[in-house]
Amino acid sequence: MDDQACPRCKTTKYRNPSLKMMVNVCGHALCESCVDLLFLKGSGSCPECKIPLRRANFRIQMFEDPMVEKEVNIRKRILRDYNKREEDFATLREYNDYLEEIEHIIYNLANNIDVVETNKRIEQYKKDNKDQIVKSKSKLGRSEYELEEMLELEKQKDEERRIELVRQEAEAKKKKIREKEALIDELMFSEGNASSIVKSFATAIKSSKKEANKSSSTMRATQFSTGIKFGSQSDQSYLSVPKIEEGPLYTYTPIRQPNDGPTPPSLRELQSRGYVSNIRNESLAERAGGFKAHVACLRALQEAMAGLYHNPSQRQTEFNDV
């Protein structure tokens, strides 16, 4: 975006950091100054494609490629009328054909292919589906309205924060100017040593900054976003939480599971006894997923050794004795 330049005045973002590029329905970009100059009467022609344009239709370019801006604008315009949903069709195939038709129309308009014929096709669709278009537009769900309200509220909060930051920056600049003026007056009219005066002013400025940082750090929120207050406040009193006798604390007891076979090696003994030499190492993808070859080898050995000395008749005798 920094290398972008206006095709008319050749101004770049490097030479003018506040440069704003604007686009219209034709997809060719112009800087804001050239738009104001060429469209003083509200309308004019594009310098590149000579298409008649209106000043009101220019908007700030959001994407680096102006053709993307053109396609986004066309897509918004087409989807305002081609607004059917899947439940409006009898089969999924018909709905997919409908979506394919929309993409074909957008592609033609974005690439200037059969523009006249495509526009006729759009107008015919509007006439044939006038009632359906109006019905679908009025069928906005509650969730969509809530989303729009949330976005609007977020925009308002961002604007308030921006205004507050601008105000704080302006106050900080004014404070610095006042401090400089006070220092200059002190140096001009005071009979004291200049270096000691500058030193005392610097100390006073540092102490005031520390006090400001201290006061801002001690300020704490007193309520949740829902409006419920919390913290130590004079108008609130809380009952102490009653103690409940729940018995002794929990202690972990390892599980002892009968093996009925040879004692399998531990995880540390797999390497020394040479078990891992008979298996492949885990790959990087398997290791990223949490798989370790040593663990799989140990589990295989445990399952292989379990029950090798199992004697059902002896087990039955022990069970009867119990």
N, C-alpha and C positions, 0 to 999 in steps of 0.2 A: 504494500500500500504506500510505502515511503517513496517508491520509484514512480508512482503515478504522476502523470502530467496532463494538463489541459491541452487538448489537441489544437485549440485556437490560439491561446496566449502563451502556451508552452511553460506555464508556471508549474513548479513541482512542489511537493510537500517539503523538500529540503530547503528550498528558497523561501517558502511561505508556510510555516508550521500550522497556521490556522486555515489552510486551504480546505475547502469543502467541494467535493465533486458531486454533481447532480445529474440525474438521468430522467428521460421521458419514455414514452411508449415505444419509441424507435430503438432504444437501447444504446444510443451514443451518448457519451458522458461529456459534460461541460462544467467548468468551475462556476461557483456562485456568482462571481463578478461578471463573467461573460454572459450568463443567463440574464442577469439584470440589465446588461447593456443591450443584448440582442432582442429582448422581449419587453421593451419599455411600453409598448402599446398593448401588452397582454397576449399577443400572438406573433408568430413568425415562423421561419423555416429552419430546419436542422442544417447546420453548416456542412455536414457530411453527406446526408442522404436527401436533403431538400424536402423532406416531408413536413407539411404544415403542423405546427405544434402550438400548444397553449402554455402560458407561463404557470397557470395554476396546477398543471399536471406534472411539473417537475418535482422531484423528491430527492432527498439526500441519498447518495449511493452508499449502500451497506456492504456490498461484496466487492472484491477486487476486480472481478470480471464484470463489465457492464452487461454482457449478454445474459449472465445469471440474473441480474436485476430485471432484465426484460422478460425472461421466462417466469420469474416469480410474480411479476405484475400480471402477465397474461394468465397464469394459473389461478390467481385470486379472482380475476374477472370472469373466467370461464366457470369456476366452481361455484360462483354465486347463482348461476342458472342451472348448471348440471349438478344438482344437489340431491339426487335420489340416493336412497340407502339400500342395503342388501335386502331388507324386509319388503321393499317395494317390488321385488322381482319374484317370479314363480320358481326359478331354478338358479343355482349358483353359476351355471354357464352363462345365462343371460346377464347376470350382474358383472361377470368378468368381461363379457363382450362390451358392456356399457363402459367400464373403466378403460378398456383398450381404445374405445372410440374417443374418450376424453383425452387420453395421452396423444392420440394421433392428431387431434385438433390443435392441442398445445404445441406439438412439434412443428406443424405446418406454419402456425402463426409466428413462432419464435424464429424460424429459419426462412420466412418469407416464401413459403411454398404454397401455391394455389390460394393466395390470401382472399381473393374475391369469392371464389367458390366456397372456401371454408366459412367465410362470414355469412354467405347465403344459407349455408347448412345450419349455422348457429341460429339465425333468425327464424328459419323454418322450425327448428326444435323449440324455440320459445313460443311460437304460435301454437304448435301441437300440444305442448305441455304447460300451458299458461297456468291452469288451475293447480297442477301438481307442483309447480315451482313456488307459487304463493303459499301453498299448504306446507311445503317443506321448510320454507323460510320462517313461517310462524310456529314451527314445531321444535324450536330450540328447547332443549331440556333444561331443567333447573340447575344441573351441575355446570352447564355452560354459562348460565347467568352468574352463578356463584364464582366461577373462575374469572369472569370479566370483572366482577366487583373486587375480587382479591387483587387482581392485577392493577386496577385503578387505585386501590388503597395503597398498594406498594409503591406506585408511582408518586402518590402524594407524600408518602413518608420519605422517599428518596429526595424529593424536591425540598421538603422541610429540612432534611439533614444538610443538603447542599447550601441552602440559605443560611443555616446556622454556622456552617464552616466558613462561608464568605464573611459573615458578620464577625466571627472570631478572628479571622485573618486581618480584617480591617481594623479591629480594636487593637490587635497586636502591633500593627504598623503605626497606628496613632500613638500607642504607648512608647514605642521606640523613638518616634520623632520627639515626643515630649521629654523623654530622658536625655536625648542628645541636646535639645534646646536648653534644658536645665543645666547640663554639664558645661555647655558653652557660656551660659550666663555666669556660672560660678567661676569659670576660668577667667572671664573678662573682668568681673567686678570684685572678686575676692582677693584679698592680700595674702592668702595662704600659699603654700608650696603646690605647684601644678601637679607634680607626680603623686603627692598624697591625696589631692582632690580626686584625681582619676582613680586612684586605688580605692578610696572610700566609696565612690560611685559604683565601681565594679563589684565591691563587696555587697552593697545595698541591693544591686540587681540580682546577684546570686541568691541572696537570702530571700528576696521576694519570689524568685522562681521556685525555691525549695518549698516555701509556704504554699504556693499554688499547687505544686505537685502533691504535697502532703494532704491538702484539703480535697483534691480530686480523688486520691487513693482511698481516703477514709469514707468517701461517699459511697453508700451501698444501696442496692435496690431494696425497696420495701414492699413490693408486691409482684405477683406473677403476672404474666401477660393476660390472664383471665380476669385480673382485678382483685384476686384474693391476696390479702396482706399477710406478711410474715415478718419475723424478726422480733426484737425486744422493743415493744412499744408500750407506752404508759396506759393506753386505753384497753389493753388486752391482758387477760389473765388465763393461765393454763393450769389445769390440774396435773399433779404429778402422776406419772405412770405407775400403777400398782405393780409390786413385785409378785411374781407367780412362782411358787415352788414347783419346779419341774423335775426334781429328782437329780441323781448324779449325772455328771457330764458324760458325753459320749466318748467311748474309747474304741479304737479300731482293733478288731481281732482278725488276723489273717485267716483266709479260708483254707482248710485242709481237705483236699480231695483225694480219695483213694485212687491209686494208679493201677494196681494189679499187674505191674510189669517192672522192668528195669527203671532205675531212676534216670530221667532224661538229663542231658547236659544243661548247664545254665547258659545264659546269653553270652557270658564272657568266655566260656569254654568252647564255643563253636569254632573260634579261630585257632586256638591252640591244639585242638584235637583234629583239625583238618576237615571239618564238615563243610565249611563254606567253599572249599576248593572244588566241590562237586556241583555247585549251583552257579548260575550266571549272576553277575552284578545287576543291580537295578539301573534302568536308564535315567536320564535327567528328567524326563517327563514323569516317570513313575516316582522318582524321589520328590519332585515338586508336589505330587498328589498325596504324599505321606506314606508311600509304600517303601519298605525296607526288606531287602533279601534275607538279612539275618533273622528277622522276626518270622518270615514265612518258613525258613528252614527249621527254626525252633518248633514252630507249631506242627510241622510235618513229622518231626522226630517224636514229639509228645503223642501225636495220634498213632504213630507206628508202634511205639513201645507200650502204649496203654493196653492192658488186657492180655499181655503175652503169657502171664502166669495165672490167668483167671481160672478158678476151679469152681464150677457151679455147685457141685455136691458139697464142698467145704462151706461155701456161702450159705447153703440151705441148712447145714448143721449148726452154724453159728446163729442163724436166724431162729432156729427152733430152740436153742439154748437160751436165747434172750426171752 
